Every structure is written in C-alpha cells, then in structure tokens.
C-alpha cells in the first residue's frame, strides 16, 4: 500500500483543493488501468489516501533510463491509456493532467501501467478555465486549455499525443521555457524534433492524429484503437481494448439524429400503402 497525505497547515489553498478533489474522484473509479483507492480519510485538517502500491516507477523515469521507449513498448502503453481514458470519459470525468509522471508501471520490468493523480480531474460536461502552472505542464496541455477557452474530454486526447511524443522521442513538444512555451501551447505550434522524424511514418501519424488544434478533428479512443500502428505492435491488446471501449462510445460519440419525417408525409405514405 502507498499512503498519500496532505495536511492543511502544510500546503497552500490550491494544493489543499487538489487533495480534496482527488479524494472525491477516486472512490467512484474502478478500472484495471487506473490506480486503486483502498480507503480515504478526510477532515477539515487533513486528507489521507490509501492507494495500491505501484513499485515499477513512473513512465518519465523509464523514458530517461532508456532515452525513449521503442515503438512496441510505446504502443503497449498507448493501448492501456486509451482503455483508461475511454472508461474515465464515459464516467463523465476528464483527467486534465495526463503526463509521463502520472503514469505508473505496476512492477519493475513490467509493461502494465496505471493512471494516477486525479487532483485536477473534473466533470467534462462543465466548461472550466485552465488550471495549472507554467513550464512543464504546458508541454502536455491542449491549446484550448492554455487559452482559457471552454473544453471537454478531447483535451485529454491532445495530452495523450504529447505524452506519446515524449515517450518515443525523449523530447518535449515545445522548445524553450516559461512564457515562450505557454505561447506555443496556446497556438498548438509543435516543435517536431529530429528524433520524432526518425520514427516510422505510422507512429508519427498515430501521434499527430491527437495533436490537432481543432478538438473536433482529433482522434477519438475508438479511432485510435483501430489505427494500423497499434494493429502492428499490439494487435491482441488493441482488439481487447476495442471490445471493452466500443460499448462506451455512445456516451462520447453519440450517433447523429435522423431527420424527422413530417406527419403529413407519413399520412400520405399510409394512404399509398392502402391503395
């Protein structure tokens, strides 16, 4: 077990709210690719979260140790995160802080991952302004989030693309720091690096399908799980994930409504049938 504790007197108001938010979100989430909350204790003075122990370290450390994951390893991570996001979004929540530091391996040498840190999670049906800080956070935030525009679950899909970009290239989306990075983030002006350009065309297409400034044109979970890159590197895992996520798709991608037929035409059709 791992215990995550916050004492109100030791943290600022923002961190305290994040702790309370995570305490409220996690009890309702039950998925094999989301960290399990065993119990929580919250009072006016402290918040304690008893979480499952994930001894494999985070994705960021593995990226540093290996100077980026190979395409097969990155594909396995992608499938698991798509499963988690499909479930999370169908529950009406968005993560809003998807980055390698918030993806944990279940064991040393294991390829299994779980999504952690739900302090910034919110209901995606509610339009919110961006929350976060300068610097690395902007490397993964969607342009509409950085621009304080309204947004929904599709913001997480951009973050997934940014995460996978870093996973395989061992580089961030944007060069520079501070306000320079924030400005690029607001515009979605990605500085594609040489390491990314050396990847297969299929993997580049997969990643860039998320890095689209228009949220409506970003790849969805279903579309991503059907991508040829995943079919090549993780076909069994992708097929299982697709079967799991497909029933949830109606929540995120409702079928277009059929145009209603005026009652007068229905009456004429009935008369014709009698004739």
C-alpha positions as CSV (number, residue, x, y, z in Angstrom):
1,X,0.0,0.0,0.0
2,X,1.0,3.6,-0.5
3,X,-0.3,6.5,1.6
4,X,-0.7,10.0,0.2
5,X,-1.3,12.6,2.9
6,X,-2.0,16.3,2.9
7,X,-2.2,18.5,6.0
8,X,-4.0,21.7,5.5
9,X,-1.5,23.7,7.5
10,X,1.4,22.4,5.4
11,X,0.0,23.2,1.9
12,X,-1.4,26.2,0.1
13,X,-5.1,26.6,-0.8
14,X,-4.6,25.3,-4.3
15,X,-2.9,22.1,-3.2
16,X,-5.5,21.5,-0.5
17,X,-8.3,21.7,-3.1
18,X,-6.4,19.3,-5.3
19,X,-6.2,16.8,-2.4
20,X,-9.9,17.1,-1.6
21,X,-10.8,16.7,-5.3
22,X,-8.8,13.5,-5.7
23,X,-10.4,12.2,-2.5
24,X,-13.8,12.8,-4.1
25,X,-13.0,11.4,-7.6
26,X,-11.1,8.2,-7.0
27,X,-13.7,6.2,-5.0
28,X,-16.0,6.1,-8.0
29,X,-13.3,4.8,-10.4
30,X,-12.8,1.0,-10.8
31,X,-10.6,0.1,-13.8
32,X,-7.5,-2.1,-14.2
33,X,-5.5,0.8,-15.7
34,X,-6.5,3.3,-13.0
35,X,-4.8,3.3,-9.6
36,X,-7.0,1.7,-7.0
37,X,-8.0,3.6,-3.9
38,X,-8.4,1.3,-0.9
39,X,-9.7,3.8,1.5
40,X,-9.5,7.5,2.3
41,X,-9.8,9.7,5.4
42,X,-10.7,13.4,5.1
43,X,-11.3,16.0,7.7
44,X,-11.1,19.8,7.9
45,X,-7.4,19.4,8.9
46,X,-6.0,16.6,6.7
47,X,-6.6,14.2,3.8
48,X,-5.1,10.7,3.7
49,X,-5.4,8.5,0.6
50,X,-4.5,4.8,0.9
51,X,-3.6,3.7,-2.6
52,X,-2.3,0.4,-4.1
53,X,1.4,0.2,-4.3
54,X,2.9,0.5,-7.8
55,X,6.6,-0.3,-7.5
56,X,7.6,-0.1,-11.2
57,X,8.3,3.7,-11.2
58,X,6.8,6.2,-13.5
59,X,6.9,6.5,-17.2
60,X,9.1,9.6,-17.2
61,X,11.9,7.8,-15.3
62,X,11.7,4.9,-17.8
63,X,11.9,7.3,-20.7
64,X,15.0,8.9,-19.2
65,X,16.6,5.5,-18.4
66,X,16.1,4.2,-22.0
67,X,16.3,7.5,-23.9
68,X,12.7,6.9,-25.0
69,X,10.7,3.7,-25.4
70,X,10.8,1.7,-28.6
71,X,7.6,1.7,-30.7
72,X,6.4,-1.7,-29.4
73,X,6.7,-0.6,-25.8
74,X,5.1,2.8,-26.5
75,X,2.2,1.0,-28.3
76,X,1.5,-1.2,-25.2
77,X,1.4,1.9,-23.1
78,X,-0.9,3.7,-25.6
79,X,-3.4,0.9,-25.6
80,X,-3.6,0.8,-21.8
81,X,-4.0,4.6,-21.5
82,X,-6.7,4.6,-24.2
83,X,-8.6,2.0,-22.2
84,X,-8.3,4.1,-19.1
85,X,-9.4,7.3,-20.9
86,X,-12.3,5.6,-22.6
87,X,-13.6,4.5,-19.2
88,X,-12.9,7.8,-17.5
89,X,-14.6,9.9,-20.1
90,X,-17.6,7.6,-20.2
91,X,-17.9,8.2,-16.4
92,X,-18.2,11.9,-17.2
93,X,-14.7,12.9,-16.0
94,X,-11.6,14.1,-17.6
95,X,-8.1,13.8,-16.2
96,X,-6.6,17.1,-17.2
97,X,-3.1,16.3,-16.0
98,X,-2.0,13.5,-18.3
99,X,1.8,13.3,-18.5
100,X,4.5,10.7,-18.1
101,X,4.9,11.4,-14.3
102,X,1.3,10.4,-13.8
103,X,1.6,7.0,-15.5
104,X,3.0,4.3,-13.2
105,X,4.3,0.8,-14.0
106,X,2.8,-1.9,-11.9
107,X,6.1,-3.6,-11.3
108,X,9.8,-3.4,-12.1
109,X,10.3,-4.7,-15.7
110,X,6.5,-4.8,-16.2
111,X,4.8,-3.3,-19.2
112,X,1.5,-2.8,-17.3
113,X,0.6,0.8,-16.5
114,X,-1.9,2.7,-14.4
115,X,-3.0,6.3,-14.5
116,X,-2.6,8.2,-11.2
117,X,-3.1,11.6,-9.7
118,X,-6.7,12.8,-10.2
119,X,-6.4,16.0,-8.3
120,X,-7.2,18.1,-11.4
121,X,-10.0,15.9,-12.6
122,X,-13.3,17.5,-13.3
123,X,-16.7,16.6,-15.0
124,X,-16.0,17.3,-18.7
125,X,-19.6,18.4,-19.3
126,X,-18.9,21.5,-17.3
127,X,-16.9,24.2,-19.1
128,X,-13.9,25.2,-17.0
129,X,-11.0,27.5,-17.3
130,X,-7.4,26.1,-17.3
131,X,-5.7,25.3,-14.0
132,X,-2.1,24.5,-13.8
133,X,1.3,26.2,-13.7
134,X,4.0,27.4,-16.1
135,X,6.7,25.3,-17.5
136,X,6.4,21.5,-18.0
137,X,2.6,21.4,-17.5
138,X,2.2,23.4,-20.7
139,X,4.1,20.7,-22.6
140,X,1.1,18.4,-22.3
141,X,-1.9,20.7,-22.0
142,X,-4.2,21.2,-25.0
143,X,-4.3,24.6,-26.7
144,X,-7.8,25.3,-25.7
145,X,-6.9,24.6,-22.0
146,X,-4.0,27.0,-22.2
147,X,-6.2,29.6,-23.9
148,X,-8.8,29.6,-21.1
149,X,-11.4,28.5,-23.7
150,X,-14.2,26.0,-23.0
151,X,-13.1,22.4,-23.5
152,X,-14.2,18.8,-22.9
153,X,-12.7,15.3,-22.8
154,X,-10.9,15.9,-26.1
155,X,-8.4,18.0,-24.2
156,X,-7.1,14.7,-22.7
157,X,-6.6,13.3,-26.2
158,X,-4.2,16.1,-27.1
159,X,-2.3,15.4,-23.8
160,X,-2.1,11.7,-24.8
161,X,-0.5,12.7,-28.1
162,X,2.0,14.9,-26.2
163,X,2.8,12.1,-23.8
164,X,3.4,9.6,-26.5
165,X,5.6,12.1,-28.4
166,X,7.8,12.4,-25.4
167,X,7.7,8.7,-24.7
168,X,9.2,7.8,-28.1
169,X,11.4,10.8,-28.8
170,X,12.5,11.6,-25.3
171,X,11.8,15.3,-26.1
172,X,9.1,17.8,-25.2
173,X,6.6,19.2,-27.7
174,X,7.9,22.7,-27.4
175,X,11.4,24.1,-27.1
176,X,12.1,27.0,-24.8
177,X,10.7,27.6,-21.3
178,X,8.2,29.8,-19.4
179,X,6.1,32.2,-21.4
180,X,7.7,31.1,-24.7
181,X,6.3,27.6,-24.1
182,X,3.0,28.9,-22.9
183,X,2.6,30.9,-26.1
184,X,3.4,27.9,-28.3
185,X,0.9,25.9,-26.3
186,X,-1.9,28.4,-26.8
187,X,-1.3,28.2,-30.6
188,X,-0.5,24.5,-30.7
189,X,2.8,25.2,-32.6
190,X,4.7,22.0,-32.1
191,X,8.5,21.9,-32.5
192,X,8.8,18.5,-34.1
193,X,12.3,17.2,-33.3
194,X,14.7,15.1,-35.4
195,X,14.2,12.1,-33.1
196,X,10.4,12.1,-33.8
197,X,11.1,12.4,-37.5
198,X,13.2,9.3,-37.4
199,X,10.2,7.2,-36.2
200,X,8.1,5.1,-38.5
201,X,5.6,7.1,-40.6
202,X,2.8,5.1,-39.0
203,X,3.8,6.0,-35.5
204,X,4.1,9.7,-36.5
205,X,0.6,9.5,-38.0
206,X,-0.7,8.0,-34.8
207,X,0.8,10.6,-32.5
208,X,-0.1,13.6,-34.7
209,X,-3.7,12.4,-35.0
210,X,-4.1,13.7,-31.4
211,X,-2.1,16.9,-31.9
212,X,-4.8,18.7,-33.9
213,X,-5.7,22.2,-32.7
214,X,-9.4,21.7,-33.6
215,X,-10.7,19.4,-30.9
216,X,-13.5,18.0,-33.1
217,X,-10.9,16.7,-35.6
218,X,-8.7,14.9,-33.0
219,X,-8.6,11.1,-33.0
220,X,-11.1,9.5,-30.6
221,X,-10.4,6.5,-28.4
222,X,-12.2,4.2,-30.9
223,X,-10.4,5.6,-33.9
224,X,-7.0,5.4,-32.2
225,X,-7.5,1.7,-31.2
226,X,-8.2,0.9,-34.8
227,X,-5.0,2.6,-36.1
228,X,-2.6,0.4,-38.2
229,X,0.3,1.3,-35.8
230,X,-1.5,-0.4,-32.9
231,X,-2.6,-3.2,-35.1
232,X,1.0,-3.9,-35.9
233,X,2.7,-3.5,-32.5
234,X,-0.1,-4.5,-30.0
235,X,-2.8,-6.3,-32.1
236,X,-4.2,-8.5,-29.3
237,X,-4.2,-5.8,-26.7
238,X,-5.8,-3.3,-29.1
239,X,-8.5,-5.8,-30.1
240,X,-9.4,-6.5,-26.4
241,X,-9.4,-2.7,-25.6
242,X,-11.6,-2.0,-28.6
243,X,-14.2,-4.6,-27.4
244,X,-14.2,-3.0,-24.0
245,X,-14.4,0.6,-25.1
246,X,-16.8,0.2,-28.0
247,X,-20.0,0.0,-25.8
248,X,-18.9,3.2,-24.1
249,X,-18.5,5.2,-27.3
250,X,-22.2,6.2,-27.4
251,X,-21.5,8.5,-24.4
252,X,-18.7,10.3,-26.1
253,X,-19.7,10.0,-29.8
254,X,-23.5,10.0,-30.0
255,X,-24.9,8.8,-33.3
256,X,-26.3,11.7,-35.5
257,X,-30.0,12.1,-35.1
258,X,-32.1,11.1,-38.1
259,X,-34.1,13.8,-39.6
260,X,-37.7,13.6,-38.6
261,X,-40.4,13.0,-41.3
262,X,-43.3,15.5,-41.2
263,X,-46.5,13.9,-40.1
264,X,-48.3,14.9,-43.4
265,X,-45.9,12.8,-45.4
266,X,-46.5,9.9,-43.1
267,X,-50.2,10.2,-43.7
268,X,-49.7,10.2,-47.5
269,X,-47.4,7.1,-47.2
270,X,-50.2,5.3,-45.2
271,X,-52.8,6.1,-47.9
272,X,-50.4,4.9,-50.7
273,X,-49.9,1.7,-48.8
274,X,-53.6,1.1,-48.5
275,X,-54.1,1.8,-52.2
